[in-house]
Amino acid sequence: MPIRDDLTFEYEMPAEIKQCFTKEFMTDFHEKVIEVFKQNDIHQGRSPYCYEKTAYYAWWMNMAGTSGFHDAFIDICEKYALNHVVDYVKQLPWYDGDLFEGELADLLVQYGLVELGTAEEYEMSESLIFCMDE
């Protein structure tokens, strides 16, 4: 993950890729991510969590980079015939792929589909990130 002298990451989503992510696309992507994770809950024998009410700091920022987030993204790209975007993502090194998905999660906030949340939610999500249900 190349880092600049000012300690920022070199990777930024190209404008021609970012322009593909309209509010309609991001709305469908948001719904698909929730569907994927609810199906995973059911598959694991748990009642589905109410992901619709989760804030960026409480949940979404930690989901970017997961297989569920990635699978939802690929499905929605196929729905919108964005094969060139899928090809672009596939050629990224893993660390840039994670940053790409982080920018996707940021777009959910920018489009008003996910609330940002609070510093307390951020601190809680960071402290619980490696905890697992029994």
QUISUL-V549086 format. One record per backbone hydrogen bond with DSSP energy under -1.0 kcal/mol. CO is the residue of the C=O (numbers start at 1). NH is the residue of the N-H. If there is no record, write none. Layout:
# QUISUL-V549086
co->{CO:CO}
nh->{NH:NH}
This chain:
# QUISUL-V549086
co->{2:4:8:14:15:17:18:20:22:23:24:25:26:27:28:29:30:31:32:33:34:35:36:37:38:39:40:41:42:49:50:51:55:55:56:59:60:60:63:66:67:68:69:70:71:72:73:74:75:76:77:78:82:83:84:85:86:87:89:93:94:95:96:97:98:99:100:101:102:103:104:105:106:107:108:108:109:115:116:118:119:120:121:122:123:124:128}
nh->{10:7:4:18:19:20:21:22:26:27:28:29:30:31:32:33:34:35:36:37:38:39:40:41:42:43:44:46:45:51:53:54:59:60:61:62:63:64:66:70:71:72:73:74:75:76:77:78:79:80:82:81:86:87:88:89:90:91:92:97:98:99:100:101:102:103:104:105:106:107:108:109:110:111:113:114:112:56:57:122:123:124:125:126:127:128:131}
